[in-house]
Amino acid sequence: MEKQLLKVRMLGMFNMEYENQPISFERNTQTKTNQLLQILFHAGEEGIAREVLLQRLFGREEITNPSNSLRATVFRLRKLLVAAGFPENDEFVHIKSGIYRWTGNIPVEVDAVLFESKAKEALETVKEEDRYIKLKEVCELYKGDFLPQLGAVEWVATEAARYKTLYKRCMKALCQLLKTRREYQLLYQMAAEAVELYPYDEWQIWQIDSLIAQNRMKEATRLYEETADVMFREMGVSPSRRMMERMAQVSSEIPNRVEMLKEIQGELTEKEEVRGAFYCSYPSFTENYRYMKRVISRTGQQAYLMLCTITDGKGYPLEKGERLERFSEELGLAILGALRKGDLYTRYSNNQYLVLLLDISQEDCRIVIDRINQTFENPNRKNYLKYNVSSLCEGEDALQEDKNI
């Protein structure tokens, strides 16, 4: 009778499964015994040299006798494996000529090792149908970063980068193949899975390509705007050239439609009655700013750009933490409630909001600042905000409010 495989998952998380049942080991996957087991599984039949194992296991830790520590870790590992239900007469760790190997009686399948083998095979396959099948299997096998709980460990970080690069190569090859084969729905699905793993690596471009090919222009536009907004809020960066090219393509490929003006107005009108200022993504805010600058140069209206910055109470920008995220959400709600319907605002970064104040005087800007401060339930919030206000009118002196208000 063929032995069942011990299936070990290292991509996305670490766990073990035997005969469809999870194996309970140590809850903390970062202990030295767990790390030793992970290293041995990853090394496979070739094993790992003692010097390399010591480096991976203890790194730069100051240990009086690393050899004794390694022997003790091997001993604890054997005891824990027996306690987890492995055969008592199994040696588990075989040491010969300075090479350490996993020698358990149960065959082991490691997803990371399998992924690498299949990925290289898929990339070398020439026949289109076979290449397509293999690439799809490989990309579905990859579930995330290699041993993410040990991401700060040097050897793990190196391997994680290598596996991610291999995954990106396979995904790009698969996406290109799906696009060539016109399998647009599957292209969208596979790209969406990549976005779940790496939301800032612009796999959304392939999703947009899929939507464009299916003539789903509104969805493509919405996805572009959502992606651009996330990039600005989370990373403070603008859409890449490739992403902006897709948006230009969407704009140019929208088919000519003959509709009644009322129908067009229906599409343009907000669906719900809303109160307070109008929120939009930063790319949309940028376009609105440029448009309003043109308008007021012709009409003579006054308009001001306000920058609201969250500080640490001492005048320095607050940069990270749960406190910043909570405060930023509260500030967004305060701006929404304090401003008029005709005012526009966006979240510029984790600790800043931009507000476009229309048809307003310089003196009224201070009133707006007071309204925002008063909107907070906690009155002390105003002590952590800094405001800068600048006129949109060319040549007009800007109001600079650098004090904590």
Secondary structure, DSSP 8 states (H G I E B T S, - for coil): -----EEEE-BSS-EEEETTEE----S-TTSHHHHHHHHHHHHGGG-EEHHHHHHHHHTT---S-HHHHHHHHHHHHHHHHHHTT--TT---EEEETTEEEE--SS-EEEHHHHHHHHHHHHHH--SHHHHHHHHHHHHHH--SSBSGGGTTSHHHHHHHHHHHHHHHHHHHHHHHHHHHTT-HHHHHHHHHHHHHH-TTS-THHHHHHHHHHTT-HHHHHHHHHHHHHHIIIII-----HHHHHHHHHHHHH-------HHHHHHHHS-SS---S-EE--HHHHHHHHHHHHHHHHHH---EEEEEEEEB-SSSSB--SSHHHHHHHHHHHHHHHHHS-TT-EEEEEETTEEEEEEES--HHHHHHHHHHHHHHSSSGGGGGGEEEEEEESSTT-------SB-
